[in-house]
Amino acid sequence: MKFKGKAWSMLMLLMIVAVVAAGCASSNGNGGKTTEGGKNETTEGSGTKPAGSKNGNNAIVALNANFITLDPHNAGDTNSISGVRSMYEGLMGFDENMSLKPVLADSYTISEDGLVYTIKLKQGVKFHDGTDFNSEAVQINLARIQDENNNLRMRKSFAKVAQVETPDADTVVITLSEPYNAFLNKLAMGLMISPAALEQYGDKIGQNPVGTGPFKFKEWIEGDRLVVEKNAEYWEAGLPKVDSLTFKPVPENGSRIAMLKTGEADFIYPMPTEQVAQVESDSNVVIDKTDSTIVRYITLNTMKKPYDDLKVRQAINYAIDKDAFIKVVKSGLGSVLDSSMSSKTQYYAKQEGYQYDLEKAKELLKEAGYPDGFEAEIWGENDSETMKGMQFIAQQLALAGIKLEVKSMEGATLSDQINSAKSPEEAKIQMWFVSWSPSSGDADGATRGLFSSEMFPPAGANTAYYKNDNVDQWIAEANRSIDAEKAKSTYADIQQAIWNDAPWAFLAVDQVISGKRAYLEGIKVYPDGSVNVREAEVKQ
């Protein structure tokens, strides 16, 4: 019987590959459409000499989805984080390996008990509106984040801040109520907004960003473009190197790759994986591949039937061939997810099990009372790769008798659907095909927001509505630990419990792949999937 299940799986895999290949052939560009000037968009620039920029000293970045918000204290999706980081900075930040580094902080010290952080600030820094960056500005920003009335995503990360003191304009002393070993990482996510802008715009600051970053806000037309322009008064000499950046949401893979080939876009992310081999031979295009912290999975609503049954959740995990998923959906560019976090994330611990076994999946469904399977729906965004992933999952689960209705939505609409539920009982979500990366670079960022029972939507991203009292307790203990080895051991326990409870269908770890024109330098996709544009440069 196992041979039969595998044979059927391979048959379906071949069918999917054929469908994907046909889809790629029909969507890779504009079918040879002739542009003004008589040049063919699908062949222009395929010679040996790299073509110059069509956009002067300006760069156009095409992403796969729209920004949801430009409020840095409320940004949770990777694209929004990329957008706000072009304009805003934190006391701390990350390098391209997600290692912490001071940014608006000049230096810092931490007390032996892990409670008091004394931070010296960079001097002479101003916000885009001319307001001075100083200790008072830090105090105002942290107070805004912590204010329950604002209900901001960042609030939970700063819940342990008990006191913020400003002994002088260049010094901030932050006292915590208890040790929090990820606090510096959270400071890197707590980007600084101009106090004057906060007073002027209030809760409309998301439409009127004012930070200290290398680029200033110019315009945001939702669904079309975000334009940021050079901050001529930026505190670091020599930056920025381009006059402006335009971010364009382009969900369709074929359109995004066509823009790169013709130079309409200087940088695209993600690079459609099925196009990598073809484009690598083009001297005008450079492909960049980075091992990531991005995990790809399906949340299973553990408080809704039939996903409240562990055997059903385990069956779904066994019914999906992860190696085939990576080959078909990611063109082989990725690795199997073998924990609740990527191996590139702090305190990762590898788990065993859930290898593809269709017969075991069917057996578990039978034991759970679903011998013929059941009907369900899966949600996801409407970009090309997500659509392809959901269709693959539907094909796989159909072999086990689970009939999926695929529902794709624009990102903001999907977010509203999920976060409009004020309680688990109101939640309509069943299964969600999605990815997550800890933008704060730490194990807490890969764990608490996704698996703590305090983080049910809209407070957090625990869309599996997963609740395990031990996991809740261990997350709190790990956060309080100032002993790295103890924290590592606790996070290992957390990952094992989550793996065994299967609130997700664990799929893959992405390799982040971007494409750029050969004349563009300095734009980099970080392991968390965010696009860093700080050092963007057009070589003419």
N, C-alpha and C positions, 0 to 999 in steps of 0.2 A: 504493500500500500504506500510506503514512503516513496518507492520508485515512481508510482503513478502520480503522487502529489508533486514530486520534483519535475516530472516530465511536463505536467500541465503548467507548472510555474515557468519552465524554460520556454514553452510554447507561447505563453502570454508575454514573456520578456521579449521574444523575437517580434511579436506583433507590435508591442509598444515601441521598440527600436525603429520598426518600419514606419510607424505613424509619426514618431518624433522626427525621423529623417525627412519625411515628406513635408512636415510642418516647417522645418528649418529651411528647406529648399524654397518654400513659398514665402518665407518672411525675412530672409536675409537681405534686407535692403529694400530698394524701390523698383525692382524688376527692370533695371536699366533705364529708368526715367531720365530724360534729358533735361539738364538745368539751363538757366540763362547763360548764354555763352557757348552752348552746344556741347558741354562736357558731360560724359556719362557718369552718373553718381556711383555706379557699382564698380567702375574701373579706374576712375581718376586717382592719381597718386600711387599707382601700383608699380612705378618704375624704381630704379635703383637709387636715385638721388632724393633724399628726404625733402618733402615740400615744406615751405614756410607756413607760418600761421595765417589763417584767414581773418583772425580776430585782433590783429595788432598786439599791443601789450596787455591784452585782456584774455582771460581764460574762461572757457565754458565747460562746466562739469555736468554731465548727464547722469542722474541717479535713477534707480528703478521705482521710486515712489515719492509722493509729495511729503513735505514737512507737515507734521501735525501741530507743532507749536514752536515759537521762537522765545518762549519764556524759559530761561536756563534752569530755573528752579522747578520746572514742571515737565521737562523733556524726558521722555522715557524710551522713545524709539531711536534707533541708530541714526537715521537720516536727520531727525531734528537735532540730535546731539552734534552731528557733523556741522549743521548750519550754525548753531549757537557758538560752537568753539571757534568759528572764524571771526566772531565779533567779541567774544567774552573770554576772560581768563579767571583762573582760581588762584588761591594762595599757592597751591601745589598743582602739578600737572604730570603728564606722562611722556616718556620718550617712545620711539617706535617699537620698543620691546615691552611696552606697558610697565616700565620701571618708573618709580616715582622720582620727581625732580622739583625743586622750588621754582615757582614762576613769579607771582607777585610777592611771595615771601622771599626775603633775603637770606634768612637762616631761622632755625627753630631749635628748641630744646624741650625734652619731655622729662617730667619728674620721675623718680625711681618707682613710685607707686602707679605710674601710668595715668594719672588724673589731670595733671596740669601741663598744658602746652603753651610755651612762651614763644611768640613768633615776632621776629623783626621783619618789617615790611620794606620793600623797595621804595626808595625816595624819588620824588620828582615825576611820578606816574600820574597821568590825568585820564579821566574818562573822555569819551568822544565829545561830550558837551562842554568840556573845559572844567568840570568839577574835579577837585583834588581826590586822588585815591589815598586814603589814610585809615587809621584804626577806627575812626567813627563810621566810615563807609562799611568796613567789615562788620562792625557791630550791628548796623542797620540791616545788612543783608542776612546775617544769621537770625536776627529777630524776625524778619519776614518769613524765612524758611520755617522757623519754629511755630509761627502763629497758626493755631488750629483753624482759625476762621478762614485762612487762605487755602487750606486743604491742598497743599502742594506735594508733589511726588517726593521731593527731597526731605520732607519733614521727618519721616521715620529714620533717616540716616543721621539726623542731628538731635534725636530725642534724648540722648545722654548728655547734651550740653547743659550744664547747670548754671554757668555764669560766664559772661564775656566782659572783660575789663579792658580799659584803654588808658594805661598809665601815661602815655604820651602819644603824639600823632603817628609815630612810627612803630609802636609796640602794641600787640594784642595778646592778652592772657586769657586762654580758654580753659575753664575748669569743667571736668566731666563728673557726673554723678557716680560713675563706676568706670573701670577700665574698658576700653573699646579698641581692640587691636587693629581695626580697619579704619580708624578715624582719619589718618592722613590721606588715605585713599578717598574718603568721603569729602575731605576738604578740596581735593582735586576736582570733584564733581560739583562742588558748591561755587559756581562762577559768580563773579562780582558785578552787580548792576549799579549804575550811577544813582546815588540817593536822590539827586535832583530830578532825575527821570522817573524814579519811583513815585516821588511826590506829585509830579506833573501828570503821569499817565495812569498810575494806580494799577488796577487789574488789566489794563490795556497795554501793559509793557510788552506783552508777547507780540504786539503789532508795531511796537516802537522801540526796538532794541538799542540800548546804549551801554557799551562795555568799555574795556581798555584794550581790546585786541587789535591785531594788525589791520583789520578791515572794519569799516563803518557801514551801518545799514543805509541802503538807498531805497529799495522797494521790495515788497513781497506781494506778488499776485498769485494767490493760492491756486494750485493746479497748473500754473504756467511757469513761474520763475521767481527766484530770490536773487537779488542783485546786491552785492556788497562792494564798496569802493575803498581805495587805498586810504589808510589813516596816515597822513603825512606827518603827524606828530607822535608816531609810535615810539615808545620808550627804548626799543632796541635798534641801534644804528644799523642801517642797511636793509631793513625790512619795512614794509613788504616790497617785493620786487615787481609786482604787476599792478596795473592801474585799477583793475576791477576783476571780480569773479562773478559769474552767473551760474547758479545752480538751476538745472532744469529737470523736473520729474518726467521720466520717459519709461513707463512700465513695460512696454513691448520690446522684447529682446531684439527683434529684427530692426526696429527703428533706432535703437541705441547703437547697435553695431554699424548701421549705415551712417549715422552721424559721425562716428569715429573714423570710418574709412574715407569720408569726404572732407573731413576737417571741420564740419559744422560743430562738432564737439571736440575739445582738446583732451578730455579725460572722461572715461566712463567707468561706472561701477554699479553693480557687478558686471564684469565681462561675461557674456554668455558662454558657458563652459563648452558648448558644442561647437563654438567658433574658434576656440583657441588654436587648434592645430592649423586651421586655414590661415589665420591672421598672422601667426608667428613668422611666416615667410615674407611678410610685407615690411620692407625696410623703413616705411614711414610710421610704423606702429610698434610700440613696445608693450609687451605683456609682463605684468608683475604678479608673482604668486607669493602669498604669505601664509604660513601656518597660523591658524586662528584659535580664538577662544569661543567661537560661535558654535553653539550646539543646535542641532535641528531635530525636532521632535513633534509629537502630537499630544496635546494635553487631553486627558480623559476626565470628564467631570465625575469625580468620585462620589458625589452626593446625588447623582441622578442615575436611575436605572437605564441600562443594565450595568453601567460602569461602576456602580457601587459594589459590584461583586469582583473580588480579586481575581477569580479564575477567568472572568471575561477580559480583564485588563492584561492578564498574562497571555491569554489566547491571542489577543491582538498583537502583542509583542512577538510571539512565535510565528504568527501568520505573515509577517513582513520580512522579505529577503533583503536585508540591509546592504549586502554586497551588490545585489542587483539594483537597489535604489541608487547607490553611488554611481554605478555604471550608466544607468539610464538617465537619471535626473541631473547628476553632477558631472557626467562625462568622465567618470573615474577620478575626479579631482576632489578627494576628501577621504575620510577614514570612518570606520564604524564607531559609533558612540558606545563606550563601554563603562559609563558611569553617568551621574547626573551633571557632570561638568567635563570640560575639555582637559586633556592632558597638559595643556599650556596654562591652566589656571592653578593658582596657589592651592596647595594641600589636596590636589587630585589623588584619588585612590581608585585603581582599576577594579572592576567587578567582573564576575563570570556569569554566563547564562544568556538565554533568549536568542540562541542561534536559531536560524530558520528551520522550522519543523512544522509543516502544514498539518500532518496527522496529529501531532500533539495539540495543536491549536484547536482542531475539530473535537478532539477528545475532551479538552477543557471546556469548550462551549457546551458539549453534551452534558458534562457533569454540572454545569451551571444552570441547566434547564433550557438551553437553546440549541437543540440538536440540528435544527435547520437554519441556525443563525438568526439574524434580526435586521431590521432596517434602521438606518442612522443617517445623520448628516455631518459633514465636515466643513468647517469654515476656514477661510484663508484669504489673503489679499489677491488682487487681480493682476499682478505682474506675471510675466510669461513663465518664469521658473516655478513659482508657487503653484500656478495652474497645472503645470506638467507634473509636479510632485503630488498634488492631490489626485490627479487622474491615475498616476501609478499606484498610489495607496488604494484607491477604489478598485483597481484591477486585482491587486494582491488580496485584499480582504474578501472580494467576491468569491475567491477560490475556497474560502472557509465558510461561505454562506452569509457573510455580512454585506448587505447591500447599501452602499453609501450614496447619498445625494451630495454632490459637490456644490458648495455655495461660496462664490468668490465676491469680494467687496473691496472698494477703495479703502485705504488704510484708516482714514478718519472715521468713515462710516462703521467699519469693523470695530474700532476702538469705542465708539459710542454704543454699539450693540452690547459689547462686553461690560463696559463700565456703567451702563445705565441701571444694571441690577444692583439694588441696594442690599441684597442679602442672598445667600446661596439658594434659598427657595425661589427667588425671582429669576435666577439665572437661566437663560435659554440655551446657553452654550452646551454642546455635547462634546464634540471633538474639534480641536483647533490645530491646524498644521502651521507651525511657526518656528522661528529661531530666536535664540537669546544669547547675548554676550554680556558678561559683567563689565560694563564700561568703567567701573571703578577699579577693575583689575585685581580684585581680591576674592577670596573664597566666600566671604559674606555676600558679595554682590552676585555670586552664582548660586546662592542658597536661600537666604532669608526672604528676599522678595518673591521667590518662586514657590517656596515650600512651607513657610511659617503660616500658621493659621491666623496670624494678625494681618496677613497680606492678601486676603480675599479682595477681589475687585469691589469698589474702585480704589481701595487703599493701596493695593499692590498688584502683582502679576501672577498670583497663585490662582490661575484660571482652571486648575484641576480641582480646586476647592479641597485640597489635600490637608488632612489634619491627623497628625501623629503626635501624641503628648510627649513621647521621648524625643522626637526630632525637635519639637518646640523648645524643650528643656536644653538639649544639646546645643542648639543654635545660640541660646542665651549664654551658655557656659563658654562656648568657643569665642564669642564676642568679648567676654570679660577676661579671657586668658591673656596674660602678658608673657606666658611661657610658650614659645613657638612649637616645641615638641608636643606639649599637651594639646594645643590647638589642632595640630596635625592629626593626632590620635582621635580627637573628638569629631573632626570633619570626616575622618574615615568611617566612624560609626554612623554618622548622618548619611553619607553616600550609600552605605550598605543597606540601611533601613529603607531609604527611598527606592533603591533598586529592587528590593524585595517586594515593596508595596506597589510598585509599577503605576504611579499616577500618570505617567507618560508612556507613550510608545517611543522607545529610545531609538533614534535613527542614525544620525551621522554627525561628524564634526566637519565643518566647511573648511576648505582652503579658500582664502579670500583672493580673488583674481580681478585685477583691474587692467584697463587698457588705456594707453595714452599716445598722443602724437610724439614723434621722436624729438621734436624741438622743446617739449615741455619737461621741466624738471621740478623737483621739490614737493609735488603733491604725492602723498603716501597714504595707503589704507593701513590702519593699525590693526593688530590682531583682534581687537574687539569689533572690527567692522566699520569703525568711524573713519571718515576721510579727513585727513589733516592737510590744510591748504596754507599753513603759515608761511612756508618758504617757497611758494609757487613762483616759478620763473619761466618766462618764454624766451628761448634762445633764438634770436632772429638770424 
